[in-house]
Amino acid sequence: MNGHKKLLSAAFLALVWLTACSPNETKKQLPVVNDENCKTENLKKIEDKETRQELASLCIRRGTSKASPKREW
């Protein structure tokens, strides 16, 4: 029994160590893409560079596309 306790303790400590040392991969939720959040001064307020770049990219692409008028040549 004593050997099992040591093995379980070692496994538990290894698991805790791996969990504590692994990078935090939880991603912050992006703000809603709207006119207010897409202003340059509001984008500058976002401290996380990846989040800021992703939101700016979404802001650029949020425009609507409309078809060109049909031309008869």
N, C-alpha and C positions, 0 to 999 in steps of 0.2 A: 504494500500500500504506500509506503513511504516513497518509493520510486515513482509511482504514478502522480503523487502530489508534486514532486519536483518537476516532472515532465510537464504537467499541466501549468505549473507556475512559470516555467520557462517559456512555454508556448504563449501564455497570456502576456508575459512581459515583452516577448517578441512582437506580438500583435499590437500592443500599445505603442511600442517604439516605432513600428512601421506606420501606424496611423498618425502619430505625432509628427513624423518626418516627411510624410507625403505632402505635396503641394496642395494648397487649397484651390480646388478647381470649380468652386461655386462661382458662377458668373452673376454679376450684378444685373438686375433687370434694367433694360433700357427705358428711358423716359418715352412718353408718347410723342410720336412725330407730328407736330403741329406748328403753326406759325410762330407761336411764342417760344417753344423749345428750340426752334431752328434758327433763331436770331444769334448772330455771332457772339454777342456778349453773354448769352446764356450757355452757348457751347463752351466758351472759355471757362465757365464756372465748374465744369465737370473735371475732376482731378484725375480720374483713371483714363490714361491715354487711349487704351483700346476701346473703351466705351465711348469716349468722345469721337474717335475716328469712325466707329460704326454708326453712331447717330448722325454725324455729319454726312456720311455716305448715303444713309437713308433719306436725309433731308434733301440732298441733291436730286435723288431719283424719284421723289414723290410727286413731281409734276404730272399733269395729265397730258396725254398725247391726243392730238386731234388730226384727222385726216386732212390732207391738202385738198383744195378744191379741184374738182375734176376739170381737166382742160381738153378741149377738142382741138386737135392740131389740124 
